[in-house]
Amino acid sequence: MLALFPPKGSAQNRMWQKYMLDHSAGSRPYFVYSPANYQVGTVVPLVVMLHGCTQTAQEFAAGTQMNMLADQYNFIVVYPQQENAYNQYLCWNWFDSTDQSRGNGEPAIIARIVQVIERDSSQWTIDRRRIYVAGLSAGAAMSVIIGATYPDIFAAIGVHSGLEYKAATARNKVLKVSRRGGPDPLLQGQAAYDAMDSYARVIPTITFHGSSDYVINPINGNQVVQQWMQTDLLASNGVYQADFSSPSSTRVEQVANGRSYTVYSWNDNNGHELQEYWKIDGMGHAWSGGNYNGTYVDPLGPNASLAMYTFFMNHPMSRPSIHEIIGPDGAFWRNLRKTLSGIFHANSTR
């Protein structure tokens, strides 16, 4: 990991750092924003932000204003950056079958970036139960993939103007699914559950989509919600049974001098909200409530960044993941080493 000078033009350059990850799947730069008053040793959440096509990490940060929220609520934000060498339009390759499974391609790169930050205790102290990922468009589609392939790392996901898991599995299918929607979300829900493998757990999701999005048809937003309903049904062993047509609550609101929108939510059997779906009237392919300092934003919509942060904070990792239990440093091995050490000590003192 190599630290570089922060980009010019940032209002808070001293808190914005660029790094480079070298990985077997390819190298990627990433930018980390630390709040102005952050002190190492203070345990804080981590939010991964994945930009859309033709965007840079800097533009995405400026448009979403997630860094301002980080200053206000004290959390770390990381912005992985796609490069032209891997996609000429700077899209995350969510449609490539080699980038849709655990341990491979871009999901592995993004997970590794998180692990590097998490382990660098000299700069940050990350709350492992509060690590999240959100994205726009291609970044949103990759967020869905990340949720399915690394549920042991990410507590919840945010999907803005995105697509369901494996909506496409080849580049030549992207245009069709973007305009008409992907495969049956029940089937894709099963596929996402299968991708979780032994790490399977219920993943809370918050989804945003504009009703006038002509780049990623709004049907895709519906399918994201339905796909995760099926995935979570399977991951909960049938306990979570949500009906897309019968949300637990529905509210219609209006941004002052801005757009109207509807928020649907679905609760689990204990009454805890598990999914939110924000549909913004008349909004196109843009980050809702964003700032014109960035790209692909609609300031007239509700504040998606704040809504996602609020949702995330209400959904920490609910229980130890399989990785944490039996992984190299997990509780299983710690307890085993402790037991063996005790036996060895007892025998040596006889």
C-alpha positions as CSV (number, residue, x, y, z in Angstrom):
1,M,0.0,0.0,0.0
2,L,1.6,3.3,-1.2
3,A,0.5,6.7,0.2
4,L,0.4,9.5,-2.4
5,F,-0.4,13.2,-2.3
6,P,-4.1,14.0,-2.1
7,P,-5.8,15.4,-5.2
8,K,-5.8,19.2,-5.7
9,G,-9.0,21.1,-5.3
10,S,-10.3,19.2,-2.2
11,A,-11.5,21.5,0.6
12,Q,-10.1,19.1,3.1
13,N,-7.0,17.7,1.5
14,R,-5.3,16.8,4.8
15,M,-8.0,14.2,5.5
16,W,-8.2,12.8,1.9
17,Q,-5.5,10.2,1.2
18,K,-4.8,8.2,-2.0
19,Y,-3.5,4.6,-1.8
20,M,-2.8,1.8,-4.3
21,L,-3.7,-1.8,-3.8
22,D,-1.7,-4.4,-5.7
23,H,-3.8,-7.6,-6.0
24,S,-3.6,-10.7,-8.1
25,A,-6.9,-9.6,-9.8
26,G,-5.3,-6.3,-10.7
27,S,-4.2,-3.0,-9.1
28,R,-6.7,-0.3,-8.1
29,P,-6.2,3.1,-6.4
30,Y,-8.5,4.1,-3.6
31,F,-9.1,7.2,-1.6
32,V,-9.8,7.3,2.2
33,Y,-11.5,10.1,3.9
34,S,-11.0,10.5,7.7
35,P,-13.1,13.0,9.6
36,A,-11.4,16.2,10.6
37,N,-11.6,15.4,14.3
38,Y,-11.0,11.7,14.1
39,Q,-8.5,10.2,16.6
40,V,-6.9,6.8,16.1
41,G,-8.2,4.5,18.8
42,T,-11.8,5.7,18.5
43,V,-13.8,2.8,17.1
44,V,-15.8,4.0,14.1
45,P,-17.8,2.6,11.2
46,L,-16.5,2.3,7.6
47,V,-18.5,3.1,4.5
48,V,-17.3,1.9,1.1
49,M,-18.6,4.1,-1.8
50,L,-18.5,2.7,-5.4
51,H,-18.8,5.3,-8.2
52,G,-20.7,4.9,-11.4
53,C,-19.5,4.7,-15.0
54,T,-17.5,7.7,-16.3
55,Q,-17.1,8.9,-12.7
56,T,-14.1,9.4,-10.6
57,A,-13.9,8.8,-6.9
58,Q,-13.4,12.6,-6.3
59,E,-16.6,13.4,-8.4
60,F,-18.5,10.8,-6.5
61,A,-17.4,12.1,-3.1
62,A,-18.2,15.7,-4.1
63,G,-21.7,14.7,-5.5
64,T,-22.8,12.5,-2.6
65,Q,-21.2,14.7,0.1
66,M,-20.7,11.6,2.2
67,N,-17.5,13.2,3.6
68,M,-19.6,15.9,5.2
69,L,-21.6,13.3,6.9
70,A,-18.4,11.6,8.0
71,D,-17.3,14.8,9.6
72,Q,-20.7,15.2,11.3
73,Y,-21.1,11.6,12.5
74,N,-17.5,10.4,12.7
75,F,-16.9,7.5,10.4
76,I,-14.4,6.6,7.7
77,V,-15.2,6.6,4.0
78,V,-13.3,4.8,1.3
79,Y,-13.7,5.3,-2.4
80,P,-12.2,2.6,-4.6
81,Q,-11.4,3.9,-8.1
82,Q,-11.9,1.9,-11.4
83,E,-9.2,2.5,-14.0
84,N,-9.4,2.7,-17.8
85,A,-7.1,-0.3,-18.1
86,Y,-9.9,-2.5,-16.7
87,N,-12.9,-0.7,-18.2
88,Q,-12.7,2.1,-20.7
89,Y,-15.8,3.8,-19.3
90,L,-14.6,3.4,-15.7
91,C,-17.5,1.1,-14.9
92,W,-17.2,-1.6,-12.3
93,N,-17.4,-4.9,-14.2
94,W,-20.6,-6.2,-12.5
95,F,-21.7,-7.9,-15.7
96,D,-18.5,-10.0,-16.1
97,S,-18.9,-13.6,-14.7
98,T,-15.3,-13.4,-13.4
99,D,-16.3,-10.5,-11.2
100,Q,-19.4,-12.0,-9.6
101,S,-18.0,-14.5,-7.1
102,R,-16.0,-14.6,-3.9
103,G,-12.3,-14.6,-4.1
104,N,-12.2,-13.4,-7.7
105,G,-11.9,-10.1,-9.6
106,E,-13.3,-6.9,-8.3
107,P,-15.2,-8.2,-5.4
108,A,-12.0,-9.6,-4.0
109,I,-10.2,-6.4,-4.7
110,I,-12.8,-4.3,-2.8
111,A,-12.9,-6.8,0.1
112,R,-9.1,-6.6,0.3
113,I,-9.1,-2.8,0.4
114,V,-11.4,-3.0,3.4
115,Q,-9.1,-5.6,5.1
116,V,-6.1,-3.4,4.5
117,I,-7.8,-0.4,6.1
118,E,-9.2,-2.5,8.9
119,R,-5.7,-3.9,9.8
120,D,-3.9,-0.6,9.7
121,S,-4.4,0.3,13.3
122,S,-1.8,3.1,13.1
123,Q,-4.3,5.2,11.1
124,W,-7.8,3.9,11.8
125,T,-9.7,1.8,14.3
126,I,-12.6,0.2,12.4
127,D,-15.7,-1.3,14.0
128,R,-15.9,-4.7,12.3
129,R,-19.6,-4.9,12.9
130,R,-20.3,-1.6,11.1
131,I,-18.7,-2.0,7.6
132,Y,-21.0,-1.1,4.7
133,V,-20.9,-0.7,1.0
134,A,-23.1,1.6,-1.3
135,G,-22.9,2.5,-4.9
136,L,-24.4,4.3,-7.9
137,S,-25.4,2.5,-11.2
138,A,-22.5,0.1,-12.0
139,G,-21.2,0.8,-8.5
140,A,-24.7,-0.2,-7.1
141,A,-24.7,-3.4,-9.1
142,M,-21.2,-4.2,-7.7
143,S,-22.6,-3.4,-4.2
144,V,-25.2,-6.1,-4.7
145,I,-22.4,-8.5,-5.7
146,I,-20.3,-7.6,-2.7
147,G,-23.3,-8.2,-0.4
148,A,-23.7,-11.7,-1.9
149,T,-20.0,-12.6,-2.0
150,Y,-18.8,-11.1,1.3
151,P,-21.7,-11.1,3.8
152,D,-19.2,-11.9,6.5
153,I,-17.5,-8.5,6.0
154,F,-20.4,-6.1,5.1
155,A,-23.2,-5.6,7.5
156,A,-25.6,-4.0,5.0
157,I,-25.6,-2.6,1.5
158,G,-27.0,0.5,-0.3
159,V,-28.1,0.3,-4.0
160,H,-28.7,3.5,-5.9
161,S,-30.0,3.1,-9.5
162,G,-28.6,-0.4,-9.7
163,L,-29.4,-4.0,-10.7
164,E,-30.0,-7.3,-9.1
165,Y,-27.4,-10.0,-8.6
166,K,-26.1,-11.4,-11.9
167,A,-28.6,-9.3,-13.9
168,A,-26.1,-9.9,-16.8
169,T,-23.2,-12.3,-17.1
170,A,-21.7,-10.8,-20.3
171,R,-21.0,-7.4,-21.7
172,N,-23.3,-7.8,-24.6
173,K,-26.3,-8.3,-22.3
174,V,-25.9,-5.1,-20.3
175,L,-28.0,-2.8,-22.6
176,K,-30.9,-5.3,-22.7
177,V,-31.2,-5.7,-18.9
178,S,-30.6,-2.0,-18.3
179,R,-33.6,-1.2,-20.4
180,R,-35.9,-4.1,-19.7
181,G,-34.7,-5.6,-16.4
182,G,-32.9,-8.8,-15.6
183,P,-33.9,-12.4,-15.1
184,D,-36.5,-13.6,-12.6
185,P,-35.5,-12.1,-9.2
186,L,-36.5,-15.3,-7.4
187,L,-33.9,-17.2,-9.4
188,Q,-31.4,-14.4,-8.9
189,G,-32.2,-14.5,-5.2
190,Q,-31.3,-18.2,-5.1
191,A,-28.1,-17.4,-7.1
192,A,-27.1,-14.8,-4.6
193,Y,-27.7,-17.1,-1.7
194,D,-25.7,-19.8,-3.4
195,A,-22.8,-17.3,-3.8
196,M,-22.9,-16.7,0.0
197,D,-22.0,-20.3,0.5
198,S,-21.1,-21.0,4.2
199,Y,-21.1,-17.3,5.0
200,A,-24.8,-17.0,4.4
201,R,-26.7,-14.4,6.5
202,V,-29.5,-12.0,6.1
203,I,-28.3,-8.8,4.5
204,P,-30.2,-5.6,5.2
205,T,-30.6,-3.4,2.0
206,I,-31.6,0.1,1.2
207,T,-32.5,0.8,-2.4
208,F,-33.0,4.1,-4.3
209,H,-34.3,4.5,-7.9
210,G,-35.8,7.4,-9.9
211,S,-39.1,6.8,-11.7
212,S,-37.7,8.5,-14.8
213,D,-34.4,6.7,-15.0
214,Y,-33.9,5.9,-18.7
215,V,-30.4,4.6,-18.2
216,I,-31.3,1.8,-15.7
217,N,-35.0,1.2,-16.1
218,P,-36.9,1.5,-12.7
219,I,-37.9,-2.2,-13.1
220,N,-34.4,-3.0,-12.0
221,G,-34.9,-1.2,-8.7
222,N,-38.0,-3.5,-8.1
223,Q,-35.9,-6.5,-9.0
224,V,-33.1,-5.6,-6.5
225,V,-35.6,-5.5,-3.7
226,Q,-37.3,-8.7,-4.8
227,Q,-34.0,-10.5,-5.3
228,W,-32.9,-9.7,-1.7
229,M,-36.2,-10.7,-0.3
230,Q,-35.6,-14.2,-1.8
231,T,-31.9,-14.3,-0.7
232,D,-32.8,-13.3,2.8
233,L,-35.7,-15.8,2.9
234,L,-33.2,-18.5,2.2
235,A,-30.5,-17.1,4.5
236,S,-33.0,-16.9,7.4
237,N,-34.1,-20.5,6.8
238,G,-37.5,-19.3,5.8
239,V,-38.1,-17.0,8.8
240,Y,-38.0,-13.7,6.8
241,Q,-41.0,-13.9,4.5
242,A,-41.6,-10.5,2.9
243,D,-44.1,-9.7,0.1
244,F,-43.1,-7.1,-2.4
245,S,-46.7,-6.0,-2.9
246,S,-47.4,-5.8,0.8
247,P,-44.7,-3.7,2.6
248,S,-44.8,-3.3,6.4
249,S,-45.1,0.4,6.0
250,T,-45.4,3.0,3.2
251,R,-44.9,6.7,3.5
252,V,-45.2,9.5,0.8
253,E,-43.2,12.6,1.4
254,Q,-42.1,15.7,-0.4
255,V,-38.7,17.6,-0.4
256,A,-39.3,21.3,0.2
257,N,-39.2,22.9,-3.3
258,G,-38.2,19.5,-4.6
259,R,-39.4,16.0,-5.6
260,S,-42.0,13.8,-4.0
261,Y,-41.1,10.3,-3.1
262,T,-42.4,7.1,-1.6
263,V,-40.5,5.0,1.0
264,Y,-41.5,1.3,1.3
265,S,-40.1,-0.8,4.1
266,W,-40.4,-4.5,5.1
267,N,-39.9,-5.8,8.6
268,D,-38.8,-9.2,9.9
269,N,-41.0,-11.3,12.3
270,N,-39.7,-9.3,15.2
271,G,-40.8,-6.0,13.7
272,H,-37.2,-4.9,12.8
273,E,-36.9,-3.2,9.5
274,L,-34.8,-5.2,7.1
275,Q,-35.4,-3.5,3.7
276,E,-36.1,0.0,2.5
277,Y,-37.0,1.1,-1.0
278,W,-37.1,4.8,-2.0
279,K,-38.8,5.6,-5.3
280,I,-38.3,9.2,-6.3
281,D,-40.9,10.7,-8.6
282,G,-39.6,12.2,-11.9
283,M,-35.9,11.6,-11.0
284,G,-33.5,10.3,-13.7
285,H,-30.2,8.5,-13.4
286,A,-28.7,10.4,-10.6
287,W,-27.8,10.4,-6.9
288,S,-30.8,11.7,-5.0
289,G,-30.1,14.8,-3.0
290,G,-26.6,15.2,-4.4
291,N,-24.6,18.3,-4.9
292,Y,-23.8,19.8,-8.3
293,N,-20.1,19.9,-7.4
294,G,-20.1,16.2,-8.5
295,T,-21.6,14.3,-11.4
296,Y,-24.9,12.4,-11.9
297,V,-26.7,14.1,-9.1
298,D,-30.2,15.5,-8.5
299,P,-30.3,18.0,-5.6
300,L,-34.2,18.1,-5.8
301,G,-34.5,14.5,-4.4
302,P,-34.3,13.3,-0.8
303,N,-30.8,13.0,0.7
304,A,-29.8,9.5,-0.2
305,S,-26.5,9.8,1.6
306,L,-28.1,10.6,4.9
307,A,-30.8,8.0,4.4
308,M,-28.2,5.3,3.7
309,Y,-26.1,6.3,6.7
310,T,-29.1,6.2,9.0
311,F,-30.1,2.8,7.7
312,F,-26.6,1.5,8.0
313,M,-26.3,2.6,11.6
314,N,-29.5,0.8,12.5
315,H,-28.1,-2.4,11.0
316,P,-24.8,-3.5,12.5
317,M,-23.6,-7.1,12.0
318,S,-26.2,-8.9,14.1
319,R,-24.1,-11.9,15.0
320,P,-20.5,-13.2,14.6
321,S,-19.9,-14.4,11.0
322,I,-18.7,-17.8,10.2
323,H,-15.4,-16.2,9.2
324,E,-15.0,-14.6,12.6
325,I,-15.9,-17.9,14.3
326,I,-13.6,-20.3,12.4
327,G,-11.3,-18.1,10.4
328,P,-7.6,-17.9,11.0
329,D,-8.0,-15.5,14.0
330,G,-11.6,-16.6,14.9
331,A,-13.0,-17.7,18.2
332,F,-12.9,-21.4,17.4
333,W,-9.1,-21.4,16.9
334,R,-8.5,-18.9,19.8
335,N,-10.5,-21.2,22.1
336,L,-8.8,-24.3,20.8
337,R,-5.3,-22.8,21.3
338,K,-6.4,-21.7,24.8
339,T,-7.6,-25.2,25.7
340,L,-4.5,-26.9,24.3
341,S,-2.3,-24.4,26.1
342,G,-4.2,-25.2,29.4
343,I,-3.8,-28.9,28.9
344,F,-0.1,-28.5,28.1
345,H,0.4,-26.3,31.2
346,A,-1.4,-28.7,33.4
347,N,0.7,-31.6,32.2
348,S,3.9,-29.8,32.5
349,T,3.3,-29.0,36.2
350,R,2.5,-32.5,37.3
